[in-house]
Amino acid sequence: MSPLPPSIPPTHLAIALSPSSSPSSTPLALFTSPTPTPLPGEALIHVTWTASSPVDLHRAAGGLLGSLENAYGPFILGCTLGGVVAALGEADADAQSQLEVGDEVFAFVQDGEARQAGFQEWACVPLWKVSRLTEGLKGKGVGMEEAVGVSCNLVTAVEVVGGDLGLALPWPKPEGWTPPEAGEMVLVWGAASSVGMYVLQVLKYWGYGNLVAVASEKHHETLRGYGARACFDYRRPGVVEEVLAYVESAAGSKGAGQPRVPFIIDCIGSVEGTLRPLTKIAEPGAKVAVMLPVIKVHASEGQPSELEMDVGKVLPGEWKEGVELKGTRTFLYAKNDFLKKHLQPEIVPALLEQGIVEPNKVRVVEGKTLLERAQRALDLLRDQAVSGERLVWRVAEED
């Protein structure tokens, strides 16, 4: 257990979208926010680390706010955080927890929510969104820098596999259990992305063994260790033909009208980079899950991104009739009551501690100030300078 954080201040620093931001200006702003008091079923966390993700870029450069847009206050960024529990609200029968003041924790939270967003020094987080950084995890070399980048992407992996594709992920996994679709081919495009690496590990653990990965060749050895049976380099001009040739040789005989690749996961969601190639691979009856938002135009210096939240509006007429498209919206995973109660408090730390999944590699983003670190991380995402790793950075000092 870490030393308790300093006395809780009435206000603290936070990073939000700048109200005057534009593609040619700095989209982030540093401001002072009132420190909230934990309500029943919440933990007040002194935030020491956070991780940046593409959703931050979509908020800042693509105007992606949706129902979270708040006309009455700043939009605080950050859907992950790690830190120390400073106080607990009253007990809540619907949010049982073994947390204690002084525990080190990490969490996947809702950005834009002033109480719980990750890019601030103090946050109040519902207990069902919190995982403990146990001594067992530390013994495996998982410190706060590694843990803070896990929850968002691991939760997404579970949601896309179990929710969008409907593949069984029983917890605890029964001894000797084999899923009905164990031999069905699952294609993961963008398998070296932060989400993609967890998708492969989740599928491997739950017994799905016919996994095909599309990613940069430099990551293929790692992806094979995560369970990929075959790997293809998306940079090769003929990658679609290579995948189709493999499918033809490996799929075996299928019943009439049955897709040879019944399950496809697009971990990138780029119209030209991933979706258009997949229109040539997905056959009638296949389920295709796509990370949202779909990127029509990637943000660049002085140029906003163009995004689409309805995957059904992307490339109309190019998908074969009978292909089922799903848009993955990770923040909605808690609609599943079992996952709400167990995924972050129990399953995420257990998968890590038991060595079932390993954290993504991390790159620590340095900077003299909170705003400088946040902006540098955002710039790296905009410049597409991240591959096979998470960007993590310090929010507040531990003492």
C-alpha positions, 0 to 999 in steps of 0.5 A: 500500500502506498503512502496516503496522498497529501491533504485533499485540496478544494481545487485541482488542475485538469486538462479539457478541450479548449473552448476556442480550439480549432484545427490550427490552434492548441485544442487543449486547455489547463484549468482549475476544477473543484475537487469532488466529494465521493458519493455512495459507491464512489472512490476519490482517487488522487490521479498520478498516471493516465494514458492517451488514446485515439478517442482523445484525438477524435474529441480534440480534432474531430469534434466527437462529443455526442451525448456527452457535450456539456454546454455548462462546463469544460469537457475534461478528457481522459478515459483511463486513470491510475492513482491512490484511493484517498477517500471512499463514499458510504457503502453502496449495496449495488457496488460492493468493493474491497477497496481501502484508503491507500490502495493503488488502483487503475480504471477505465472511466468516462471522459467528459464527466467532470467527476471521473475523467482521467486527465485531472489530479483528483477524480471520483470514480464508481467502484465498479469501474476500479481495479486494484493494483495488487501485490501479485501484479507488482510481482509480475512487473506490472506497475502503475505505468503499465496498468493504467493503459490496460483497462480501456483496451482490455474492456474493449476486447471483451466487449467486442468479442463477447458483446458484438460478435456474441462469442462465449466468454464464461467467467470463471472459465470452466475447467476443460471448457471448449467453446462451440465455435472453437474451430471457426476462423476469426480475422483480426485486422489491426491486430498489433493495435492496443485493442488488437493485442488484447483481442487475440489474448482473450480469444486464445484463453477462451479456446478460440484457436483459428485466429488470423492477424493482419498487422505490420510484419514487425509485430508478427512474432508477438502476435503468434505468441498471442495465438495467431495461427497466420499473420499478414502484413497490411502494407503489402499491396496484395494483402487481401489476395493473400488473406483470401488464398489462405482462407481458401486453403485453410477454411476446409469445407463449409456448409452451403451459405456458411461464411468461411470467415464468420467473425471479423474484427476491425480494430482500426475503423479506417474507411480506406485502410481497413474497411474497404479491404474487408468488404472484399473478404467478408462473405454473407453471414459474417459478423464484422465488428468495427471500432467506432468512430469510423475514420473517414479522414485522419486528423493532420496538422491544421486539418480536422478529422472526419468521423462517422458513428454509424458503420452502416453508412460507410461504403454502402453497396460495397458489402455483400448482402447478408454481412452483419456490421456491428459498431463497437461502443465500449462505453456501453459495456455496462449494459451487461449487468454481469460485466458491470459488476465483475469486469473491472473489479475482478476479471481485469486484474485476474487476467493480468495476475494469472498471466493470461494477458500481458500489458501493452508496451508503454511509451512514457511521454515527458514534459515539464507541465501537465498541459505539455505532457497532454499536448505531446501525447495528442501530437503523437496520436495525430502524427500516427507515431504510435505502433504496438504501444500505449502512451502514458504520462504522469498527471500528479506527483505521488508525494 
